Every structure is written in structure tokens, then in C-alpha cells.
Amino acid sequence: MQWVIFIPLLLPLAIVSGAFDGIKRVIAQASADIIENEVVS
């Protein structure tokens, strides 16, 4: 019975935290690329 209550609460949290991880990874990759380009030029 608890799962019926918790799953709707946990699912959005999992999606949001996954989205944040993805955004962080994209920002980290972008900043690494920018730094690399600065060093090269």
C-alpha cells in the first residue's frame, strides 16, 4: 500500500534529479570545450 503513495512522489523527483544531472553534464562539457578552445587559440 505504501508504494501506491510513494511512487507518484518519487517518480517526479527521479525525473527532476536526472534532468539536473544531464544539465550539469552538458554545462561541464560545454565549459571544458570553451576552455580547450581558449587554450588552443
C-alpha positions, 0 to 999 in steps of 0.5 A: 500500500505504501508504494501506491503513495510513494511512487507518484512522489518519487517518480517526479523527483527521479525525473527532476534529479536526472534532468539536473544531472544531464544539465550539469553534464552538458554545462561541464562539457560545454565549459571544458570545450570553451576552455580547450578552445581558449587554450588552443587559440 
